[in-house]
């Protein structure tokens, strides 16, 4: 579960406040135009036209001043609420008693809702409802006698305050959760990159020392046991990830099994526009051995050097798995394909294969060949990795990496 969001009366969010403030500013101006049209329509009922004009000018002044504030403040909410209450009560001064008794609209009409929305933006549901109640009381005082339309407007104001306040609360909570998820993703991505380097270097060296020490025997056994202990401790260290961190960052790649979905780490800098270029086909051709056959396209496959390094390292990790686990005499094939939109590298072998549970077991044991050295590298390039295997039928690893949009990357 993502980190809990603390409950606060008002947690400023520049992004949300700015967007909501622009919307509220537009609403004030549009509703002021409507209020002016309503006053003009009922001009025959006016006893004191100057009162209506003065109220509209005050509403216009506040509609122009309020957007200048970086975010709503308590004083601004109080001022706007007072303006709305005064404008509502001024209706009885501007119109004749008969018009008021007949249910003539208040001078601000829909502009009254701007104070309710500002209160909701300031402190969520509580602020929206509080301002709505104050405006509702002023409507009850102004109406003479009370009409069904008055109560209808009051209900709308209360609903508006509650719903806008709820939307603001949810938006702020989502903002906090998004920031927490991005932070968790950055931490996990950095941990995965460090784990890959350790796996490809230190862990491989310790495994070699352990294997050779046991083969030599004698006093070398003590060195082999020490290397094995350190290897286990290091694997445990680099694979111990808090479940909340893993769920927040990459909830679908726990264990590194199967298809790894498209996900680019926020912590990975975009270097494509500045990297040197390299030919992936030429790099993979160097992987040819007596037991590894490399099939390449007729043309070069030019990518940023960083992409070539990471793809080549992932292929090397896949071939290392073939050498270790496919069995004696197993052969491997590396196929490179460039579709123009993505680069696809397939590593296939005719070895012993594996069960569907094998990748999960390897991840639980701290073995990062598939989940990190292969899938992690490709994922950081914005691509995906998938495995297909059955016992006795070999294993196929498919790496898909989208081509970066870099001028000159294609021959």
C-alpha positions in Angstrom: 0.0 0.0 0.0 1.2 3.6 -0.7 2.3 5.6 2.3 -0.6 7.0 4.4 -1.4 10.6 3.7 -1.7 12.7 6.9 -4.9 14.5 7.5 -4.5 18.2 7.5 -6.9 21.1 7.5 -5.1 22.8 4.6 -2.1 21.4 2.7 -1.1 24.0 0.1 -0.5 22.5 -3.3 0.8 25.1 -5.9 -0.3 22.9 -8.9 -3.9 22.3 -7.6 -4.3 25.8 -6.2 -3.2 27.4 -9.5 -5.5 25.2 -11.7 -8.5 25.7 -9.4 -7.8 29.4 -9.0 -7.8 29.9 -12.8 -11.1 28.1 -13.0 -12.6 30.1 -10.2 -11.5 33.4 -11.8 -13.2 32.4 -15.1 -16.3 31.5 -13.1 -16.5 34.8 -11.3 -16.3 36.8 -14.6 -18.9 34.6 -16.4 -21.3 34.6 -13.5 -20.9 38.4 -13.2 -22.0 38.7 -16.9 -25.0 36.6 -16.1 -25.9 38.7 -13.0 -25.7 41.9 -15.0 -28.1 40.4 -17.6 -30.5 39.4 -14.8 -30.4 42.9 -13.3 -31.0 44.5 -16.8 -33.9 42.1 -17.4 -35.6 43.2 -14.1 -34.7 46.9 -14.5 -38.3 47.9 -14.4 -38.6 46.6 -10.8 -35.7 48.6 -9.5 -36.4 51.4 -7.0 -32.7 52.3 -6.6 -30.8 51.4 -9.8 -27.6 52.9 -8.4 -27.6 50.3 -5.6 -27.6 47.5 -8.2 -24.9 49.2 -10.2 -22.7 49.7 -7.2 -23.0 46.1 -6.2 -22.1 44.9 -9.7 -19.1 47.2 -9.7 -17.9 45.7 -6.3 -18.3 42.2 -7.7 -16.3 43.2 -10.8 -13.5 44.7 -8.7 -13.2 41.6 -6.5 -13.3 39.4 -9.6 -10.3 41.2 -10.9 -8.4 41.4 -7.6 -8.9 37.9 -6.3 -7.0 36.1 -9.1 -3.9 38.1 -8.2 -3.6 36.2 -4.9 -1.2 33.2 -5.3 -3.6 31.0 -3.3 -6.8 31.6 -1.2 -6.2 32.9 2.3 -8.5 33.1 5.3 -8.8 36.9 5.0 -9.7 36.6 1.3 -12.4 34.1 2.1 -13.9 36.3 4.8 -13.8 39.3 2.4 -15.5 37.5 -0.4 -18.1 36.0 1.8 -18.9 39.4 3.2 -19.2 40.8 -0.3 -21.7 38.0 -1.2 -23.7 38.5 2.0 -23.8 42.3 1.4 -24.8 41.9 -2.3 -27.6 39.5 -1.3 -29.0 41.8 1.3 -28.7 44.8 -1.0 -31.3 43.2 -3.2 -34.0 44.5 -0.9 -32.6 48.0 -1.2 -32.4 48.0 -5.0 -35.8 46.4 -5.8 -39.3 47.4 -4.8 -41.0 45.4 -2.0 -43.4 43.9 -4.5 -40.6 42.6 -6.7 -38.8 41.1 -3.6 -42.1 39.5 -2.5 -42.5 38.1 -6.0 -39.2 36.3 -5.8 -36.9 38.5 -7.9 -33.4 37.0 -8.2 -30.8 38.4 -5.9 -28.3 40.9 -7.5 -25.3 38.5 -7.4 -27.4 35.4 -8.4 -24.9 32.6 -9.3 -21.9 34.8 -8.4 -22.6 33.9 -4.7 -21.3 30.4 -5.4 -17.7 31.8 -6.0 -17.3 32.4 -2.2 -18.4 28.8 -1.6 -15.9 27.4 -4.1 -13.1 29.6 -2.6 -13.9 28.3 0.8 -13.8 24.7 -0.5 -10.5 25.4 -2.2 -9.1 26.8 1.1 -10.0 23.9 3.4 -11.9 21.3 1.6 -15.4 20.1 2.6 -15.4 21.9 5.9 -14.6 25.3 4.3 -17.1 24.9 1.5 -19.9 23.9 3.8 -19.2 26.7 6.3 -19.3 29.4 3.6 -22.4 27.8 2.1 -24.2 28.0 5.4 -23.3 31.7 5.8 -24.6 32.5 2.3 -27.7 30.4 2.9 -28.5 32.4 6.1 -28.3 35.6 4.2 -30.7 34.3 1.5 -33.2 33.3 4.2 -32.9 36.8 5.7 -33.3 38.5 2.3 -36.3 36.4 1.1 -39.7 37.9 2.1 -41.6 35.7 2.3 -39.5 32.6 2.0 -40.1 30.8 -1.3 -39.4 27.3 -2.6 -36.8 28.7 -5.0 -34.8 30.1 -2.0 -34.6 26.7 -0.4 -33.7 25.1 -3.8 -30.8 27.6 -4.1 -29.7 26.8 -0.6 -29.6 23.1 -1.3 -27.5 23.7 -4.4 -25.0 25.8 -2.4 -24.6 23.1 0.2 -24.1 20.4 -2.4 -21.6 22.6 -4.3 -19.6 23.3 -1.1 -19.5 19.6 -0.2 -18.6 18.3 -3.7 -16.0 20.9 -4.6 -14.5 20.4 -1.1 -14.4 16.6 -1.7 -12.8 17.1 -5.1 -10.1 19.4 -3.6 -9.4 16.9 -0.8 -9.1 14.0 -3.2 -6.8 16.0 -5.5 -4.5 17.0 -2.7 -4.3 13.4 -1.4 -3.6 12.1 -4.9 -0.8 14.7 -5.3 0.8 13.4 -2.1 0.4 9.8 -3.1 1.9 10.5 -6.6 4.9 12.2 -5.1 5.4 9.3 -2.7 5.2 6.8 -5.5 7.7 8.7 -7.7 10.1 8.8 -4.7 9.7 5.1 -4.1 10.2 4.4 -7.8 13.4 6.4 -7.9 14.8 4.6 -4.8 13.9 1.2 -6.3 15.4 2.0 -9.7 18.7 3.1 -8.0 18.8 0.0 -6.0 18.2 -2.2 -9.1 21.0 -0.5 -10.9 23.4 -1.0 -8.0 22.3 -4.6 -7.8 23.0 -5.2 -11.4 26.5 -3.9 -11.1 27.1 -6.1 -8.0 25.7 -9.1 -9.7 27.8 -8.7 -12.9 31.0 -8.1 -10.9 31.4 -9.0 -7.3 28.9 -11.9 -7.1 30.3 -13.5 -10.2 33.8 -13.2 -8.8 32.8 -14.7 -5.5 31.0 -17.6 -7.2 34.1 -18.3 -9.3 36.3 -18.3 -6.2 33.9 -20.7 -4.4 33.8 -23.0 -7.4 37.5 -23.0 -8.0 38.3 -23.4 -4.4 36.2 -26.5 -4.1 37.8 -27.9 -7.2 41.3 -27.3 -5.9 40.5 -28.6 -2.4 42.8 -28.6 0.6 43.3 -25.3 2.2 41.4 -23.7 -0.6 38.2 -25.1 0.8 38.3 -22.6 3.6 38.6 -19.8 1.1 35.7 -21.3 -0.9 33.5 -21.4 2.2 34.3 -17.8 3.0 33.5 -16.8 -0.6 30.2 -18.7 -0.5 29.2 -17.0 2.8 30.0 -13.6 1.5 28.1 -14.3 -1.7 25.0 -15.3 0.2 25.2 -12.3 2.5 25.6 -9.9 -0.4 22.7 -11.5 -2.3 20.5 -11.0 0.7 21.6 -7.4 1.1 20.9 -6.3 -2.5 17.6 -8.2 -2.8 16.0 -7.1 0.5 13.4 -4.6 -0.6 10.5 -3.4 1.5 7.2 -4.7 0.1 5.6 -1.2 0.3 8.5 0.2 -1.8 8.2 -2.5 -4.4 4.4 -2.3 -4.6 4.5 1.5 -5.0 7.2 1.5 -7.7 6.8 -1.7 -9.8 3.8 -3.7 -8.5 3.8 -6.1 -11.6 7.5 -7.2 -11.6 7.9 -8.8 -8.2 10.1 -11.8 -8.7 11.1 -10.8 -12.3 9.0 -13.6 -13.8 7.4 -13.6 -17.2 6.7 -10.5 -19.2 7.9 -7.2 -17.7 5.6 -4.4 -18.6 6.7 -1.1 -20.2 8.0 1.2 -17.5 10.7 3.9 -17.6 12.2 4.7 -14.3 11.8 8.4 -13.4 15.3 8.3 -11.9 16.9 7.3 -15.3 18.2 10.5 -17.0 17.4 11.0 -20.6 20.8 10.9 -22.2 19.8 9.9 -25.7 20.3 13.3 -27.3 23.8 13.5 -26.0 25.2 9.9 -26.2 27.7 8.8 -28.8 26.3 6.3 -31.3 27.3 2.6 -31.6 26.3 -0.3 -33.8 24.4 -3.0 -31.8 24.8 -5.5 -34.6 28.6 -5.2 -34.4 28.6 -5.5 -30.7 26.4 -8.6 -30.6 28.6 -10.2 -33.4 31.4 -10.4 -30.8 29.2 -12.8 -28.9 29.8 -15.5 -31.5 31.5 -18.7 -30.2 31.5 -22.4 -31.0 28.3 -22.8 -29.1 26.7 -19.4 -29.7 25.4 -18.4 -33.2 24.5 -14.8 -33.9 22.0 -13.9 -36.6 22.1 -10.2 -37.6 20.2 -8.0 -40.1 21.9 -6.9 -43.3 22.3 -3.3 -42.2 23.7 -1.7 -39.1 21.6 -1.0 -36.0 22.8 2.3 -34.7 21.7 3.3 -31.2 23.0 5.6 -28.5 26.0 4.0 -26.9 24.3 3.7 -23.5 21.5 1.6 -25.1 24.0 -0.6 -26.9 25.9 -1.2 -23.6 22.8 -2.1 -21.7 21.3 -4.4 -24.4 24.7 -6.1 -24.8 25.0 -6.6 -21.0 21.5 -8.1 -20.9 22.3 -10.5 -23.7 25.5 -11.5 -22.0 23.5 -12.2 -18.8 21.1 -14.4 -20.8 24.0 -16.3 -22.5 25.6 -16.7 -19.0 22.4 -18.4 -17.9 22.5 -20.7 -20.9 26.1 -21.7 -20.0 25.2 -22.3 -16.3 21.8 -23.9 -16.5 21.1 -25.2 -20.0 23.2 -28.3 -19.6 26.3 -29.7 -21.2 26.5 -29.4 -25.0 23.6 -26.8 -25.2 23.8 -24.3 -28.0 22.4 -20.8 -28.1 21.2 -18.5 -30.9 21.0 -14.7 -30.7 18.7 -13.0 -33.3 18.6 -9.3 -33.8 15.8 -7.5 -35.6 15.2 -3.8 -36.2 11.6 -3.0 -37.0 12.2 0.8 -37.2 10.2 1.5 -34.1 11.8 -1.0 -31.8 14.8 -3.3 -31.5 14.1 -6.9 -30.8 16.7 -9.3 -29.5 15.9 -13.0 -29.1 18.2 -15.4 -27.2 17.2 -19.0 -27.6 18.8 -22.2 -26.5 18.2 -25.9 -26.9 19.0 -26.8 -23.4 17.2 -28.3 -20.4 14.6 -25.6 -20.2 12.8 -24.7 -16.9 9.5 -24.7 -15.2 7.3 -21.7 -14.8 8.2 -21.5 -11.1 12.0 -21.4 -11.6 12.3 -17.7 -12.1 10.3 -17.0 -8.9 12.6 -19.4 -7.0 15.7 -17.8 -8.4 14.5 -14.3 -7.3 13.6 -15.6 -3.8 17.2 -17.0 -3.5 18.6 -13.6 -4.4 19.8 -14.6 -8.0 19.3 -11.5 -10.1 20.3 -12.8 -13.5 16.8 -12.6 -14.9 15.0 -10.1 -12.7 17.7 -7.4 -12.7 20.6 -8.0 -15.0 18.2 -8.8 -17.9 14.7 -7.4 -17.2 16.0 -4.4 -15.1 18.3 -3.2 -17.8 15.7 -3.4 -20.6 13.0 -1.8 -18.4 15.3 1.2 -17.7 15.5 1.7 -21.5 11.7 1.8 -21.7 11.3 -1.7 -23.0 10.2 -5.1 -21.9 11.6 -8.6 -21.4 9.8 -12.0 -21.6 10.6 -15.6 -21.0 9.2 -18.7 -22.7 10.3 -22.1 -21.7 9.3 -25.7 -20.9 11.4 -28.5 -19.3 13.4 -30.3 -22.0 12.5 -27.7 -24.7 15.1 -25.0 -24.1 14.4 -21.4 -23.2 13.6 -18.3 -25.2 14.3 -14.8 -23.9 12.8 -11.9 -25.9 14.1 -8.3 -25.3 12.1 -5.4 -26.8 13.6 -1.9 -26.7 11.9 1.1 -28.4 14.1 3.2 -30.6 14.9 6.5 -29.0 13.8 9.5 -31.0 17.3 10.8 -31.8 18.2 12.4 -35.1 20.8 10.4 -37.0 20.2 7.2 -35.0 19.1 5.4 -38.1 21.5 4.7 -40.9 
